[in-house]
Amino acid sequence: MSKAVRIHETGGPEVLKWEDVETEGPGSGEALVRHTAVGLNYIDVYHRSGLYPLPALPAVIGMEGAGIVEAVSEGVEKVAVGDRVAYAAPPPGAYAEKRLISADRLVAVPEGIDDVTAAAMMLKGMTAQYLLRCTHPVKSGETILVHAAAGGVGMILCQWASHLGVRVIGTVGSEAKVEHAKTHGCDYALLYDDGGYVNEIEVITEGRGVDVVYDGVGSETFDSSLESLSMLGHLVSFGQTSGPVEPVELGLLSAKSATLTRPVLFHYTESRGDLVAAANELFDVVGRGVVRIEVSGTCPLADAAEAHRDLESRLTTGSTVLIP
Ligand SMILES: NC(=O)c1ccc[n+]([C@@H]2O[C@H](COP(=O)([O-])OP(=O)(O)OC[C@H]3O[C@@H](n4cnc5c(N)ncnc54)[C@H](OP(=O)(O)O)[C@@H]3O)[C@@H](O)[C@H]2O)c1
C-alpha cells in the first residue's frame, strides 16, 4: 500500500484526494519508481477539470516525476534497481509516492541535476526543446513572441531561444512578472493589455511582425497572436490556459500565408531515440547554465489542490514541484 492523489470525478481542485492505493509489482517492460519529486504542469489541470478526458476513474493524475527505481520486470535493461531517473510521459499517474511506468520512458538523471530540478524541467524543458528545434526550428536573427513568458514552459523556452540568437518578445499577466521574464531570456516583456501588445510588437519589429508565436494561452490570445505574425509567419498553438481555441476559419491564414500548428510533446518523444535525444539536449543546456530551471515553490504532494489553485490563479512563475 502507498499514498497517491486520486480523482473520482472531474472538477475543481477539491476533487484531488490523498488516498491509500494498491501498488503492484512491475508487469512486462515496466519499472516501479519511488518518487522523490513530482512536477506540476498545466496538463494536470486539464485532466483534473475534464478538458482532457481520462480513460477511467478513479485516476491518479500527473505526467512528470523523478525518483529511484525500486523494481523492474524481467528483461528490462534500460534501467536497474537503484537508478536515479526522471520522466515526462503518459499515462498519467505521477501524483503518487510510487508508480509503475514503462521502463523505456525513463532516463537517468545526470549527477549535477538534483531530483527537484529534474521534476521541474523534464516536461516543460522537453517541450521547449521540440518547440524550438522541431516544430519551428528557430534561426539566429528571428524574432519570436512567447505568451506566459514567466511561466514554467515560458521561462525555459525564452532562455533557450535567446541562447540560439533569437530576439524574444514575451507577454506576462502582471507587472510583477515583467522582471522574471526579462531575467529569463526576454528582450521585451509586454503586458497582454487586452491585445494592446500587438501595437507594441509592430513598433519593435518596425511593422514586420514576428516570425513565430508560441502560444500556450489559447482562446484569449489566439486572434492577437495571428495579428502579431509576419508574412509567412508560424503560429504554434500548444496549449490553452485561458480556454480552448474556437474552431478556426482556414481562410484567415491566407492574409499572411501563415502556418498554424497544434503540436503535442508526447508525439515528438514517442520513440525511445527521440526521447533520449530531447532529454540529452535539455540536460546539456541546463548543465552548461544556458537554461536555469527556476523552482518557484515546492509543496507537499498531499496538498496538490493548493498548488493547482495557485497555478490556475496565475500566481506562480517558473516551475512548482510536489514533494511526496
Ligand atoms: N502541447 C504540448 O506539448 C505542451 C507541453 C507542455 C505544456 N503545454 C502547455 O503550455 C502551457 C504552459 O504550461 P505550464 O505548465 O508551463 O504553465 P504555466 O505557464 O507555468 O502557467 C500558466 C500561465 O498561463 C498564463 N495564463 C494566461 N491566461 C490564463 C488564464 N486565464 N488562466 C490561467 N493562466 C493563464 C499565466 O501567466 P500570465 O499571468 O503571465 O499570463 C499562468 O501563469 C499550457 O497551456 C500547457 O498546456 C503544452
The ligand as an ORCA input file, in Angstrom:
! r2SCAN-3c Opt
* xyz 0 1
  N       1.467     20.850    -26.353
  C       2.461     20.481    -25.577
  O       3.276     19.629    -25.945
  C       2.607     21.110    -24.234
  C       3.551     20.641    -23.317
  C       3.704     21.308    -22.104
  C       2.913     22.406    -21.802
  N       1.971     22.790    -22.699
  C       1.131     23.978    -22.455
  O       1.975     25.061    -22.141
  C       1.239     25.991    -21.367
  C       2.059     26.373    -20.146
  O       2.118     25.263    -19.280
  P       2.875     25.381    -17.868
  O       2.638     24.090    -17.165
  O       4.256     25.861    -18.091
  O       2.006     26.509    -17.125
  P       2.487     27.993    -16.716
  O       2.840     28.754    -17.952
  O       3.507     27.908    -15.630
  O       1.183     28.575    -16.045
  C       0.137     29.049    -16.815
  C       0.277     30.554    -17.132
  O      -0.641     30.854    -18.179
  C      -0.936     32.235    -18.113
  N      -2.375     32.469    -18.288
  C      -2.905     33.332    -19.189
  N      -4.235     33.340    -19.097
  C      -4.575     32.487    -18.115
  C      -5.804     32.087    -17.537
  N      -6.985     32.590    -17.973
  N      -5.803     31.198    -16.538
  C      -4.639     30.676    -16.095
  N      -3.414     31.021    -16.599
  C      -3.382     31.932    -17.599
  C      -0.476     32.738    -16.732
  O       0.662     33.546    -16.930
  P       0.459     35.146    -17.054
  O      -0.227     35.573    -15.783
  O       1.816     35.693    -17.224
  O      -0.419     35.322    -18.237
  C      -0.129     31.477    -15.984
  O       0.879     31.689    -15.034
  C      -0.096     25.306    -21.053
  O      -1.051     25.738    -21.974
  C       0.213     23.859    -21.273
  O      -0.918     23.092    -21.577
  C       1.800     22.164    -23.895
*
